[in-house]
Amino acid sequence: MSNSPITSDGYRAFIQDVKQRIQSAQIKAAVAVNQTLLCLYWDIAASIVAKQQEAAWGDGFLVQMSRDLQEAFPDMKGFSKRNLEVMRQWYRFWVREPAIAQQLVAQIPAEIIPAQHRGNRG
C-alpha cells in the first residue's frame, strides 16, 4: 500500500460524496439546533409574560433574570436583558388577536412551537 495520493476519478467521486454527506449532516444538525432554540426562546418568553402578569413584576426582573442566566450558562449567548426583552416582544406579537390571514406562528411546525403556546389559532 502506497502513501502517494489517490488521483483516480473513482476516488474523487467517492470523496466528493463523503464531503457532501458531511455537509448535509452539518446543515441538518444546525437546523435542528435552531428549531430547538426557537422553541426554548418561545417558552422562556411565554414564562416571562406569564410571570410578569401574575406576579406584577416589572422590567427590573429581567435584569435579575439576565444576570442569573448568564451566571448559570457563561458559555451561552442570548440571555442579555435586551435579548430577553426581544423574546418577550416576539412572543407578544405572535399571540395577540388573530389577523385575517393565518398567523405565521400557526404555520410553524408543532415541534418548534408546541400547540399549548399557540393559543386557539394553530
C-alpha positions as CSV (number, residue, x, y, z in Angstrom):
1,M,0.0,0.0,0.0
2,S,1.4,3.3,-1.1
3,N,1.3,6.7,0.7
4,S,1.0,8.6,-2.6
5,P,-2.3,10.4,-3.1
6,I,-5.0,8.6,-5.0
7,T,-5.9,10.6,-8.1
8,S,-8.4,8.3,-9.8
9,D,-11.8,9.6,-10.9
10,G,-13.4,6.9,-8.7
11,Y,-11.7,8.2,-5.6
12,R,-12.5,11.8,-6.4
13,A,-16.2,10.9,-6.8
14,F,-16.0,8.9,-3.6
15,I,-14.5,11.7,-1.5
16,Q,-16.9,14.3,-3.1
17,D,-19.8,12.1,-2.0
18,V,-18.5,11.8,1.6
19,K,-17.9,15.6,1.8
20,Q,-21.5,16.2,0.6
21,R,-22.9,13.8,3.2
22,I,-20.9,15.6,5.9
23,Q,-22.1,19.0,4.8
24,S,-25.7,17.7,4.6
25,A,-25.4,16.4,8.2
26,Q,-23.9,19.6,9.4
27,I,-26.8,21.6,7.9
28,K,-29.4,19.2,9.4
29,A,-27.8,19.5,12.8
30,A,-27.7,23.3,12.6
31,V,-31.4,23.4,11.6
32,A,-32.3,21.0,14.5
33,V,-30.4,23.2,16.9
34,N,-32.1,26.4,15.6
35,Q,-35.5,24.8,15.9
36,T,-34.8,23.7,19.5
37,L,-33.5,27.2,20.4
38,L,-36.6,28.8,18.9
39,C,-38.8,26.6,21.0
40,L,-36.7,27.4,24.1
41,Y,-36.9,31.1,23.4
42,W,-40.6,30.9,22.8
43,D,-41.1,29.0,26.1
44,I,-38.9,31.4,28.0
45,A,-40.8,34.4,26.6
46,A,-44.2,32.8,27.5
47,S,-42.9,32.2,31.0
48,I,-41.7,35.9,31.3
49,V,-45.1,37.2,30.1
50,A,-47.0,34.9,32.5
51,K,-44.8,35.7,35.5
52,Q,-44.9,39.5,34.8
53,Q,-48.7,39.3,34.7
54,E,-49.3,37.0,37.7
55,A,-46.6,38.4,40.0
56,A,-46.8,42.0,38.7
57,W,-43.0,42.0,38.3
58,G,-41.7,45.0,36.4
59,D,-38.8,45.1,33.9
60,G,-36.3,45.1,36.8
61,F,-37.0,41.4,37.0
62,L,-35.4,41.0,33.5
63,V,-32.1,42.5,34.8
64,Q,-32.0,39.9,37.5
65,M,-33.1,37.1,35.3
66,S,-30.4,38.0,32.7
67,R,-27.7,38.1,35.4
68,D,-28.8,34.8,36.8
69,L,-28.9,33.0,33.4
70,Q,-25.6,34.4,32.3
71,E,-24.0,33.3,35.5
72,A,-25.5,29.8,35.2
73,F,-24.6,29.5,31.5
74,P,-21.5,31.6,30.9
75,D,-20.7,29.9,27.6
76,M,-24.1,30.5,26.1
77,K,-25.1,33.8,24.5
78,G,-28.6,35.2,24.2
79,F,-29.6,36.0,27.7
80,S,-28.9,39.7,27.9
81,K,-31.7,41.9,29.3
82,R,-32.2,43.2,25.7
83,N,-32.5,39.7,24.3
84,L,-35.0,38.7,27.0
85,E,-37.0,41.8,26.0
86,V,-36.9,40.9,22.3
87,M,-38.0,37.3,23.2
88,R,-40.9,38.8,25.1
89,Q,-41.8,41.2,22.3
90,W,-41.7,38.3,19.7
91,Y,-44.0,36.2,21.9
92,R,-46.4,39.0,22.5
93,F,-46.5,39.9,18.8
94,W,-47.5,36.4,17.7
95,V,-50.0,35.6,20.4
96,R,-52.1,38.7,20.0
97,E,-55.5,38.8,18.3
98,P,-55.7,36.7,15.1
99,A,-55.3,38.6,11.8
100,I,-57.4,37.9,8.7
101,A,-54.6,35.6,7.3
102,Q,-53.3,32.6,9.2
103,Q,-50.7,33.8,11.6
104,L,-47.1,32.7,10.9
105,V,-47.0,31.1,14.3
106,A,-49.8,28.7,13.2
107,Q,-47.7,27.8,10.2
108,I,-44.6,26.8,12.2
109,P,-44.4,23.1,12.8
110,A,-45.6,21.9,16.2
111,E,-42.2,20.6,17.2
112,I,-40.9,24.1,17.1
113,I,-43.7,25.9,18.9
114,P,-45.9,23.4,20.8
115,A,-49.7,23.7,20.5
116,Q,-50.2,24.8,24.1
117,H,-48.2,28.0,23.2
118,R,-50.2,28.8,20.1
119,G,-53.4,29.8,21.7
120,N,-56.5,28.7,19.9
121,R,-55.2,29.6,16.4
122,G,-53.0,26.6,15.5
